[in-house]
Amino acid sequence: MPLTATATTPAPATASATATAPGAAAAPAGAHPHVPAGAHPKTGTVEIRCPDGGWLAVCGPDDLTPGRGVAALLPDGSQAALFLDRAGRIHAIGNRDPFTGAQVLSRGLTGSAAGRPFVASPLLKQRFDLTTGECLDDPEVSVPAYGVRVRGSERKVAQGAGRAH
């Protein structure tokens, strides 16, 4: 069952589907910044940038476990899957598996391929890039990728804005 989240006020957008800690090295053009390993905030609220441009409070950083997903219900009725990867980066993509229509990506297995973090659907095992939402096994298919930020933490984390499909 997905978490019920609370909407927050809209904030200016920047381009990224992951949260970034200040003081981290700037990402090269086209790269996606991330929270360095061991640096994700322990306090505050994880928020997802919704397709309408507003931010939605979902959970605390301590509610995320590396390698395990958390489902969140968005205001439009769709679902997002949040992940804390083993490198300490927080990601959010759509929870709906486009191959089956089931809301299951938050229950998938995480890993990386060629340096790209992914979640494999627990049903048919297609892999989805956690940063872009692209299917690594079928380039014609993707899921939405959402911006993520952590607000109210001791370490400020830059906001991101992902692609919503």
Residue pairs with C-beta under 8 A, 6 or more apart in sequence:
1 71
2 71
2 72
2 73
2 79
2 95
2 103
2 106
3 58
3 59
3 70
3 71
3 72
3 73
4 73
5 48
5 56
5 57
5 58
5 59
5 72
5 73
5 74
6 56
6 57
7 50
7 54
7 55
7 56
7 57
7 75
8 47
8 54
8 55
8 56
8 57
8 151
9 54
9 55
10 53
10 54
10 55
11 55
11 149
11 159
12 159
13 49
13 53
13 147
13 159
13 161
14 147
14 158
14 159
14 160
14 161
15 160
15 161
16 27
16 32
16 33
16 147
16 158
16 160
16 161
16 162
17 32
17 91
17 92
17 93
17 130
17 131
17 132
17 133
17 145
17 146
17 147
17 148
17 160
17 161
17 162
17 163
18 32
18 33
18 34
18 35
18 89
18 90
18 91
18 130
18 131
18 148
18 160
19 34
19 35
19 40
19 46
19 89
19 90
19 148
19 149
19 150
19 157
19 158
19 159
19 160
20 27
20 33
20 34
20 35
20 157
20 158
20 160
21 35
21 36
21 39
21 40
21 41
21 155
21 156
21 157
21 158
22 155
22 156
22 157
22 158
24 33
24 34
24 35
24 36
24 39
26 33
27 33
27 34
32 131
32 132
33 158
33 160
34 87
34 88
34 89
35 41
35 88
35 89
35 90
35 157
36 87
36 88
37 86
37 87
37 88
38 88
39 88
39 155
40 61
40 84
40 88
40 89
40 90
40 150
41 61
41 150
41 153
41 154
41 155
41 157
42 61
42 62
42 153
42 154
43 60
43 61
43 62
43 152
43 153
43 154
44 60
44 61
44 150
44 151
44 152
44 153
44 154
44 157
45 57
45 58
45 59
45 60
45 150
45 151
45 152
46 57
46 58
46 59
46 60
46 61
46 63
46 64
46 82
46 90
46 148
46 149
46 150
47 55
47 56
47 57
47 58
47 148
47 149
47 150
47 151
48 55
48 56
48 58
48 72
48 74
48 80
48 82
48 92
48 146
48 147
48 148
49 55
49 56
49 146
49 147
49 148
49 149
49 159
49 160
49 161
49 162
49 164
50 56
50 74
50 75
50 76
50 146
50 164
51 74
51 76
51 144
51 164
52 75
52 76
54 75
55 149
55 151
55 159
56 72
56 74
56 75
57 151
58 70
58 72
58 80
58 82
59 70
59 72
59 82
61 84
61 90
61 150
61 153
63 70
64 70
64 82
64 83
64 84
64 90
65 84
66 84
66 85
66 86
66 88
67 83
67 84
67 85
67 86
67 109
67 110
68 83
68 84
68 110
69 81
69 82
69 83
69 105
69 106
69 107
69 108
69 110
69 119
70 81
70 82
70 83
70 106
71 79
71 80
71 81
71 82
71 95
71 103
71 106
72 79
72 80
72 81
72 82
72 92
72 95
73 79
74 80
78 94
78 95
78 96
78 144
79 94
79 95
79 96
79 103
79 106
80 92
80 93
80 94
80 95
80 144
80 146
81 92
81 93
81 94
81 95
81 105
81 106
81 108
81 119
82 90
82 91
82 92
82 106
82 148
83 90
83 91
83 92
83 93
83 106
83 110
83 117
83 119
83 130
84 90
85 91
85 110
85 112
85 117
85 130
86 110
87 117
89 117
89 130
90 148
90 150
91 117
91 130
91 131
91 145
91 148
92 145
92 146
92 147
92 148
92 162
93 105
93 119
93 128
93 130
93 133
93 143
93 144
93 145
93 146
93 162
94 105
94 133
94 143
94 144
94 145
94 146
94 165
95 103
95 104
95 105
95 106
96 102
96 103
96 105
96 143
97 103
97 104
97 105
97 121
97 123
97 124
97 126
97 143
98 135
98 141
98 142
98 143
99 121
99 123
99 124
99 126
99 141
100 121
100 123
100 124
102 123
104 121
104 122
104 123
105 119
105 121
105 128
105 143
107 122
108 119
108 120
108 121
108 122
108 128
109 119
109 120
109 122
110 117
110 118
110 119
110 120
110 130
111 117
111 118
111 120
111 127
112 118
113 127
113 136
116 129
116 130
116 131
116 136
117 129
117 130
117 131
118 127
118 128
118 129
118 130
118 136
119 127
119 128
119 130
120 126
120 127
120 128
121 127
121 128
126 135
126 136
126 137
126 138
126 141
127 135
127 136
127 137
128 134
128 135
128 136
128 142
128 143
129 135
129 136
129 145
130 145
131 145
132 142
132 145
132 163
133 142
133 143
133 144
133 145
133 162
133 163
133 165
134 142
135 141
135 142
135 143
142 165
143 165
144 162
144 163
144 164
144 165
145 162
145 163
145 164
146 162
146 164
147 159
147 160
147 161
147 162
148 160
148 162
149 157
149 158
149 159
149 160
150 157
151 157
